[in-house]
Amino acid sequence: MKDHEDKSVKAIIFDMDGVLVDSEKWWEELEGEFFHSLFGGWTKDDHKNIVGRSLKDTYQIVSDTYEVA
């Protein structure tokens, strides 16, 4: 190995749609813990209702469901 060999990162892969790693099961669990800590409740139906929605839509659904501003 040469002392001057370039060891910098050459590429980064972002897997935003779950093609490489199916992280949805972990996300659902952590999302539930997070919302439960805020509102004292969060159901699988709540999760199903926000999957694939925009942040704006998710906020509106959560706001309406749990009566938060």
ABEGO torsion letter per residue (X at the ends): XBAABBABBABBBBBAAGAABBAAAAAAAAAAAAAAAAAGBBBAAAAAAABGBBAAAAAAAAAAAAGBX
